[in-house]
Amino acid sequence: MFLWKAAWSFFDKGEPAAEEWVAAQARTILRGKAAQVAAGILRAVIASGDFDAYWRFHLRREHERIHHVKYSDGLVLAA
């Protein structure tokens, strides 16, 4: 799913090149080179000028992932 989301930031929806790009990235990940794929995506984010928006989104999602159980519905759960 993540690869498709990334693809739609590089290609127009329905563009055949997007499917080829996703397949190539998936093969690279399956060969154990996930860091290479991620780096190529983060370089594109920086080059496009979208890094600040991406980083805010990333930090917000990490916070939600880490604190979701502890702060259910905005409340601190007691043990």
MOPAC internal coordinates of N, CA, C and O (Angstrom, degrees):
PM7 1SCF
backbone

  N    0.0000 0     0.00 0     0.00 0    0    0    0
  C    1.4555 1     0.00 0     0.00 0    1    0    0
  C    1.5259 1   110.45 1     0.00 0    2    1    0
  O    1.2310 1   120.51 1   136.71 1    3    2    1
  N    1.3442 1   116.62 1   -43.29 1    3    2    1
  C    1.4549 1   120.11 1  -179.57 1    5    3    2
  C    1.5206 1   111.68 1   -59.37 1    6    5    3
  O    1.2310 1   120.41 1   139.48 1    7    6    5
  N    1.3245 1   116.82 1   -40.52 1    7    6    5
  C    1.4620 1   119.46 1  -179.56 1    9    7    6
  C    1.5231 1   111.46 1   -63.14 1   10    9    7
  O    1.2310 1   120.60 1   141.27 1   11   10    9
  N    1.3192 1   116.46 1   -38.73 1   11   10    9
  C    1.4580 1   118.89 1   178.49 1   13   11   10
  C    1.5218 1   111.35 1   -66.65 1   14   13   11
  O    1.2310 1   120.27 1   140.24 1   15   14   13
  N    1.3187 1   117.09 1   -39.76 1   15   14   13
  C    1.4693 1   119.45 1   177.31 1   17   15   14
  C    1.5160 1   110.11 1   -61.66 1   18   17   15
  O    1.2310 1   120.74 1   138.01 1   19   18   17
  N    1.3315 1   116.19 1   -41.99 1   19   18   17
  C    1.4576 1   119.68 1   177.55 1   21   19   18
  C    1.5277 1   110.35 1   -64.50 1   22   21   19
  O    1.2310 1   120.46 1   138.57 1   23   22   21
  N    1.3166 1   116.73 1   -41.43 1   23   22   21
  C    1.4700 1   120.45 1  -179.30 1   25   23   22
  C    1.5183 1   111.79 1   -59.02 1   26   25   23
  O    1.2310 1   120.54 1   140.22 1   27   26   25
  N    1.3304 1   116.58 1   -39.78 1   27   26   25
  C    1.4703 1   118.97 1  -178.05 1   29   27   26
  C    1.5222 1   111.64 1   -70.85 1   30   29   27
  O    1.2310 1   120.04 1   166.80 1   31   30   29
  N    1.3126 1   117.53 1   -13.20 1   31   30   29
  C    1.4599 1   118.25 1   174.17 1   33   31   30
  C    1.5246 1   111.02 1   -85.59 1   34   33   31
  O    1.2310 1   120.58 1   162.92 1   35   34   33
  N    1.3390 1   116.50 1   -17.08 1   35   34   33
  C    1.4642 1   120.77 1   179.33 1   37   35   34
  C    1.5254 1   112.95 1  -102.53 1   38   37   35
  O    1.2310 1   120.32 1   153.14 1   39   38   37
  N    1.3225 1   117.00 1   -26.86 1   39   38   37
  C    1.4619 1   122.42 1  -174.71 1   41   39   38
  C    1.5248 1   110.05 1  -128.35 1   42   41   39
  O    1.2310 1   120.94 1   -21.27 1   43   42   41
  N    1.3314 1   115.82 1   158.73 1   43   42   41
  C    1.4595 1   120.52 1   172.94 1   45   43   42
  C    1.5225 1   108.67 1   -75.63 1   46   45   43
  O    1.2310 1   120.71 1   -31.55 1   47   46   45
  N    1.3344 1   116.25 1   148.45 1   47   46   45
  C    1.4672 1   119.98 1   178.38 1   49   47   46
  C    1.5278 1   109.21 1   -57.70 1   50   49   47
  O    1.2310 1   121.78 1   -43.58 1   51   50   49
  N    1.3245 1   114.21 1   136.42 1   51   50   49
  C    1.4593 1   120.17 1   179.11 1   53   51   50
  C    1.5222 1   114.22 1    85.02 1   54   53   51
  O    1.2310 1   120.04 1   174.60 1   55   54   53
  N    1.3098 1   117.54 1    -5.40 1   55   54   53
  C    1.4620 1   120.25 1   179.97 1   57   55   54
  C    1.5335 1   109.53 1   -71.79 1   58   57   55
  O    1.2310 1   119.38 1   -55.47 1   59   58   57
  N    1.3414 1   118.78 1   124.53 1   59   58   57
  C    1.4665 1   121.13 1  -177.30 1   61   59   58
  C    1.5282 1   113.70 1   -57.26 1   62   61   59
  O    1.2310 1   119.56 1   149.24 1   63   62   61
  N    1.2954 1   118.44 1   -30.76 1   63   62   61
  C    1.4640 1   121.09 1  -179.71 1   65   63   62
  C    1.5244 1   111.52 1   -62.58 1   66   65   63
  O    1.2310 1   119.99 1   153.30 1   67   66   65
  N    1.3260 1   117.63 1   -26.70 1   67   66   65
  C    1.4627 1   120.92 1   179.63 1   69   67   66
  C    1.5229 1   110.21 1   -64.22 1   70   69   67
  O    1.2310 1   120.26 1   136.95 1   71   70   69
  N    1.3207 1   117.11 1   -43.05 1   71   70   69
  C    1.4668 1   120.84 1   179.61 1   73   71   70
  C    1.5249 1   110.61 1   -63.68 1   74   73   71
  O    1.2310 1   120.48 1   138.53 1   75   74   73
  N    1.3189 1   116.69 1   -41.47 1   75   74   73
  C    1.4652 1   120.65 1   177.90 1   77   75   74
  C    1.5268 1   110.70 1   -63.89 1   78   77   75
  O    1.2310 1   120.34 1   139.41 1   79   78   77
  N    1.3352 1   116.95 1   -40.59 1   79   78   77
  C    1.4603 1   121.30 1   179.84 1   81   79   78
  C    1.5227 1   110.77 1   -64.14 1   82   81   79
  O    1.2310 1   120.38 1   134.27 1   83   82   81
  N    1.3389 1   116.88 1   -45.73 1   83   82   81
  C    1.4693 1   121.16 1   179.64 1   85   83   82
  C    1.5258 1   110.18 1   -61.76 1   86   85   83
  O    1.2310 1   120.20 1   136.26 1   87   86   85
  N    1.3251 1   117.23 1   -43.74 1   87   86   85
  C    1.4671 1   120.56 1   179.96 1   89   87   86
  C    1.5290 1   110.61 1   -61.85 1   90   89   87
  O    1.2310 1   120.20 1   137.15 1   91   90   89
  N    1.3137 1   117.23 1   -42.85 1   91   90   89
  C    1.4696 1   120.86 1   179.68 1   93   91   90
  C    1.5280 1   111.19 1   -64.35 1   94   93   91
  O    1.2310 1   120.53 1   138.03 1   95   94   93
  N    1.3252 1   116.60 1   -41.97 1   95   94   93
  C    1.4646 1   119.99 1   179.56 1   97   95   94
  C    1.5227 1   110.84 1   -66.88 1   98   97   95
  O    1.2310 1   120.31 1   140.37 1   99   98   97
  N    1.3327 1   117.01 1   -39.63 1   99   98   97
  C    1.4675 1   121.17 1   178.81 1  101   99   98
  C    1.5280 1   110.58 1   -63.08 1  102  101   99
  O    1.2310 1   120.41 1   138.13 1  103  102  101
  N    1.3273 1   116.82 1   -41.87 1  103  102  101
  C    1.4730 1   119.54 1   177.65 1  105  103  102
  C    1.5248 1   110.78 1   -62.96 1  106  105  103
  O    1.2310 1   120.39 1   140.26 1  107  106  105
  N    1.3207 1   116.85 1   -39.74 1  107  106  105
  C    1.4611 1   120.59 1   178.53 1  109  107  106
  C    1.5270 1   110.64 1   -63.01 1  110  109  107
  O    1.2310 1   120.48 1   136.52 1  111  110  109
  N    1.3230 1   116.70 1   -43.48 1  111  110  109
  C    1.4744 1   121.09 1   178.03 1  113  111  110
  C    1.5255 1   110.19 1   -61.91 1  114  113  111
  O    1.2310 1   120.14 1   136.09 1  115  114  113
  N    1.3327 1   117.34 1   -43.91 1  115  114  113
  C    1.4578 1   121.07 1  -178.54 1  117  115  114
  C    1.5314 1   112.01 1   -66.51 1  118  117  115
  O    1.2310 1   120.11 1   157.30 1  119  118  117
  N    1.3188 1   117.40 1   -22.70 1  119  118  117
  C    1.4705 1   121.01 1   175.47 1  121  119  118
  C    1.5258 1   111.27 1   -83.60 1  122  121  119
  O    1.2310 1   120.41 1  -173.15 1  123  122  121
  N    1.3492 1   116.82 1     6.85 1  123  122  121
  C    1.4598 1   120.33 1   177.04 1  125  123  122
  C    1.5121 1   114.31 1    87.14 1  126  125  123
  O    1.2310 1   119.97 1  -162.19 1  127  126  125
  N    1.3029 1   117.66 1    17.81 1  127  126  125
  C    1.4677 1   122.06 1  -176.78 1  129  127  126
  C    1.5299 1   111.97 1  -112.79 1  130  129  127
  O    1.2310 1   120.40 1  -138.44 1  131  130  129
  N    1.3409 1   116.84 1    41.56 1  131  130  129
  C    1.4675 1   120.59 1  -178.61 1  133  131  130
  C    1.5231 1   111.61 1   -61.22 1  134  133  131
  O    1.2310 1   120.14 1   143.45 1  135  134  133
  N    1.3289 1   117.33 1   -36.55 1  135  134  133
  C    1.4670 1   120.28 1   179.60 1  137  135  134
  C    1.5233 1   111.01 1   -62.16 1  138  137  135
  O    1.2310 1   120.58 1   144.06 1  139  138  137
  N    1.3251 1   116.50 1   -35.94 1  139  138  137
  C    1.4660 1   120.79 1   178.69 1  141  139  138
  C    1.5316 1   110.49 1   -64.96 1  142  141  139
  O    1.2310 1   120.61 1   138.09 1  143  142  141
  N    1.3232 1   116.44 1   -41.91 1  143  142  141
  C    1.4670 1   120.90 1   178.45 1  145  143  142
  C    1.5224 1   110.04 1   -64.82 1  146  145  143
  O    1.2310 1   120.66 1   133.34 1  147  146  145
  N    1.3257 1   116.35 1   -46.66 1  147  146  145
  C    1.4656 1   120.48 1  -179.95 1  149  147  146
  C    1.5276 1   110.76 1   -60.69 1  150  149  147
  O    1.2310 1   120.11 1   136.79 1  151  150  149
  N    1.3117 1   117.39 1   -43.21 1  151  150  149
  C    1.4658 1   120.92 1  -179.93 1  153  151  150
  C    1.5263 1   111.09 1   -62.92 1  154  153  151
  O    1.2310 1   120.37 1   140.46 1  155  154  153
  N    1.2898 1   116.90 1   -39.54 1  155  154  153
  C    1.4622 1   120.59 1   179.58 1  157  155  154
  C    1.5140 1   112.54 1   -67.28 1  158  157  155
  O    1.2310 1   121.30 1   146.04 1  159  158  157
  N    1.3672 1   115.12 1   -33.96 1  159  158  157
  C    1.4625 1   119.23 1   177.93 1  161  159  158
  C    1.4897 1   110.37 1   -69.32 1  162  161  159
  O    1.2310 1   120.43 1   132.71 1  163  162  161
  N    1.7541 1   116.77 1   -47.29 1  163  162  161
  C    1.4390 1   123.04 1  -176.75 1  165  163  162
  C    1.5182 1   110.90 1   -60.41 1  166  165  163
  O    1.2310 1   120.79 1   145.70 1  167  166  165
  N    1.5497 1   116.10 1   -34.30 1  167  166  165
  C    1.4802 1   120.01 1   177.60 1  169  167  166
  C    1.5237 1   109.60 1   -62.74 1  170  169  167
  O    1.2310 1   120.97 1   139.59 1  171  170  169
  N    1.3447 1   115.75 1   -40.41 1  171  170  169
  C    1.4689 1   120.02 1   179.96 1  173  171  170
  C    1.5252 1   110.79 1   -65.53 1  174  173  171
  O    1.2310 1   120.42 1   141.16 1  175  174  173
  N    1.3288 1   116.80 1   -38.84 1  175  174  173
  C    1.4689 1   120.61 1   179.11 1  177  175  174
  C    1.5289 1   110.15 1   -63.65 1  178  177  175
  O    1.2310 1   120.51 1   139.05 1  179  178  177
  N    1.3153 1   116.64 1   -40.95 1  179  178  177
  C    1.4649 1   120.38 1   178.83 1  181  179  178
  C    1.5224 1   110.26 1   -67.72 1  182  181  179
  O    1.2310 1   120.53 1   133.80 1  183  182  181
  N    1.3337 1   116.60 1   -46.20 1  183  182  181
  C    1.4622 1   120.83 1  -177.84 1  185  183  182
  C    1.5289 1   112.10 1   -63.07 1  186  185  183
  O    1.2310 1   120.71 1   148.46 1  187  186  185
  N    1.3354 1   116.25 1   -31.54 1  187  186  185
  C    1.4636 1   119.57 1  -178.70 1  189  187  186
  C    1.5275 1   112.80 1   -80.09 1  190  189  187
  O    1.2310 1   120.72 1   168.58 1  191  190  189
  N    1.3452 1   116.24 1   -11.42 1  191  190  189
  C    1.4566 1   119.23 1  -178.07 1  193  191  190
  C    1.5123 1   113.61 1    85.06 1  194  193  191
  O    1.2310 1   120.18 1  -170.68 1  195  194  193
  N    1.3404 1   117.26 1     9.32 1  195  194  193
  C    1.4572 1   121.79 1  -176.87 1  197  195  194
  C    1.5165 1   113.80 1   -97.89 1  198  197  195
  O    1.2310 1   119.93 1  -172.53 1  199  198  197
  N    1.3421 1   117.73 1     7.47 1  199  198  197
  C    1.4633 1   119.59 1  -174.03 1  201  199  198
  C    1.5191 1   112.65 1   -61.50 1  202  201  199
  O    1.2310 1   118.99 1   136.46 1  203  202  201
  N    1.3235 1   119.53 1   -43.54 1  203  202  201
  C    1.4716 1   120.39 1  -177.56 1  205  203  202
  C    1.5265 1   111.62 1   -60.45 1  206  205  203
  O    1.2310 1   120.36 1   136.16 1  207  206  205
  N    1.3272 1   116.92 1   -43.84 1  207  206  205
  C    1.4648 1   120.35 1   178.40 1  209  207  206
  C    1.5249 1   110.55 1   -65.92 1  210  209  207
  O    1.2310 1   120.56 1   138.01 1  211  210  209
  N    1.3338 1   116.54 1   -41.99 1  211  210  209
  C    1.4638 1   120.56 1   177.65 1  213  211  210
  C    1.5307 1   110.72 1   -60.45 1  214  213  211
  O    1.2310 1   120.06 1   134.89 1  215  214  213
  N    1.3285 1   117.48 1   -45.11 1  215  214  213
  C    1.4611 1   120.52 1  -175.57 1  217  215  214
  C    1.5251 1   111.28 1   -65.79 1  218  217  215
  O    1.2310 1   120.13 1   140.39 1  219  218  217
  N    1.3430 1   117.36 1   -39.61 1  219  218  217
  C    1.4684 1   120.08 1   176.23 1  221  219  218
  C    1.5333 1   110.11 1   -61.26 1  222  221  219
  O    1.2310 1   120.80 1   135.97 1  223  222  221
  N    1.3327 1   116.07 1   -44.03 1  223  222  221
  C    1.4621 1   121.04 1   178.41 1  225  223  222
  C    1.5252 1   109.96 1   -61.41 1  226  225  223
  O    1.2310 1   120.12 1   133.68 1  227  226  225
  N    1.3274 1   117.38 1   -46.32 1  227  226  225
  C    1.4647 1   122.54 1  -179.46 1  229  227  226
  C    1.5325 1   110.93 1   -58.96 1  230  229  227
  O    1.2310 1   120.44 1   131.52 1  231  230  229
  N    1.3185 1   116.77 1   -48.48 1  231  230  229
  C    1.4670 1   120.24 1  -179.17 1  233  231  230
  C    1.5249 1   111.71 1   -62.54 1  234  233  231
  O    1.2310 1   120.76 1   139.80 1  235  234  233
  N    1.3294 1   116.16 1   -40.20 1  235  234  233
  C    1.4697 1   120.19 1   178.93 1  237  235  234
  C    1.5294 1   110.61 1   -63.68 1  238  237  235
  O    1.2310 1   120.01 1   135.92 1  239  238  237
  N    1.3396 1   117.58 1   -44.08 1  239  238  237
  C    1.4611 1   121.20 1  -179.99 1  241  239  238
  C    1.5315 1   111.80 1   -67.14 1  242  241  239
  O    1.2310 1   120.10 1   140.78 1  243  242  241
  N    1.3269 1   117.42 1   -39.22 1  243  242  241
  C    1.4636 1   120.89 1   177.12 1  245  243  242
  C    1.5201 1   110.47 1   -62.32 1  246  245  243
  O    1.2310 1   120.67 1   136.73 1  247  246  245
  N    1.3157 1   116.33 1   -43.27 1  247  246  245
  C    1.4626 1   120.63 1   179.26 1  249  247  246
  C    1.5285 1   110.04 1   -60.93 1  250  249  247
  O    1.2310 1   120.69 1   135.18 1  251  250  249
  N    1.3236 1   116.29 1   -44.82 1  251  250  249
  C    1.4707 1   119.83 1   178.94 1  253  251  250
  C    1.5274 1   110.63 1   -62.51 1  254  253  251
  O    1.2310 1   120.13 1   137.12 1  255  254  253
  N    1.3234 1   117.35 1   -42.88 1  255  254  253
  C    1.4668 1   121.44 1  -178.27 1  257  255  254
  C    1.5217 1   111.30 1   -63.76 1  258  257  255
  O    1.2310 1   120.67 1   135.47 1  259  258  257
  N    1.3079 1   116.33 1   -44.53 1  259  258  257
  C    1.4600 1   121.16 1  -176.21 1  261  259  258
  C    1.5217 1   112.17 1   -73.06 1  262  261  259
  O    1.2310 1   120.43 1   140.80 1  263  262  261
  N    1.3188 1   116.78 1   -39.20 1  263  262  261
  C    1.4623 1   120.54 1  -171.99 1  265  263  262
  C    1.5230 1   114.51 1  -102.92 1  266  265  263
  O    1.2310 1   119.92 1  -176.48 1  267  266  265
  N    1.3131 1   117.75 1     3.52 1  267  266  265
  C    1.4664 1   121.07 1  -176.19 1  269  267  266
  C    1.5322 1   112.28 1   -57.09 1  270  269  267
  O    1.2310 1   119.92 1   132.47 1  271  270  269
  N    1.3045 1   117.75 1   -47.53 1  271  270  269
  C    1.4633 1   120.82 1  -177.82 1  273  271  270
  C    1.5226 1   111.04 1   -70.82 1  274  273  271
  O    1.2310 1   120.84 1   137.87 1  275  274  273
  N    1.3195 1   116.00 1   -42.13 1  275  274  273
  C    1.4617 1   119.88 1  -175.95 1  277  275  274
  C    1.5265 1   112.34 1   -68.63 1  278  277  275
  O    1.2310 1   120.52 1   144.78 1  279  278  277
  N    1.3229 1   116.61 1   -35.22 1  279  278  277
  C    1.4707 1   120.53 1  -175.68 1  281  279  278
  C    1.5165 1   110.45 1  -118.72 1  282  281  279
  O    1.2310 1   120.24 1  -120.08 1  283  282  281
  N    1.3073 1   117.15 1    59.92 1  283  282  281
  C    1.4421 1   121.98 1   178.77 1  285  283  282
  C    1.5282 1   110.55 1   -64.59 1  286  285  283
  O    1.2310 1   120.43 1   -52.04 1  287  286  285
  N    1.3058 1   116.79 1   127.96 1  287  286  285
  C    1.4772 1   123.08 1   179.91 1  289  287  286
  C    1.5202 1   112.68 1    55.87 1  290  289  287
  O    1.2310 1   120.49 1  -148.01 1  291  290  289
  N    1.3129 1   116.67 1    31.99 1  291  290  289
  C    1.4581 1   120.45 1   178.01 1  293  291  290
  C    1.5094 1   114.68 1    76.99 1  294  293  291
  O    1.2310 1   119.75 1  -174.87 1  295  294  293
  N    1.3330 1   118.07 1     5.13 1  295  294  293
  C    1.4589 1   121.93 1  -178.97 1  297  295  294
  C    1.5213 1   110.07 1  -108.70 1  298  297  295
  O    1.2310 1   120.81 1   -34.01 1  299  298  297
  N    1.3091 1   116.06 1   145.99 1  299  298  297
  C    1.4642 1   120.88 1   175.90 1  301  299  298
  C    1.5239 1   107.79 1   -84.70 1  302  301  299
  O    1.2310 1   120.80 1   -56.35 1  303  302  301
  N    1.3340 1   116.08 1   123.65 1  303  302  301
  C    1.4550 1   120.71 1  -178.50 1  305  303  302
  C    1.5347 1   110.12 1   -82.72 1  306  305  303
  O    1.2310 1   120.83 1   -43.24 1  307  306  305
  N    1.3185 1   116.01 1   136.76 1  307  306  305
  C    1.4730 1   120.61 1   177.74 1  309  307  306
  C    1.5200 1   109.06 1   -90.64 1  310  309  307
  O    1.2310 1   120.87 1   -31.14 1  311  310  309
  N    1.3118 1   115.94 1   148.86 1  311  310  309
  C    1.4779 1   120.34 1   179.72 1  313  311  310
  C    1.5002 1   110.94 1   -84.36 1  314  313  311
  O    1.2310 1   120.10 1   180.00 1  315  314  313

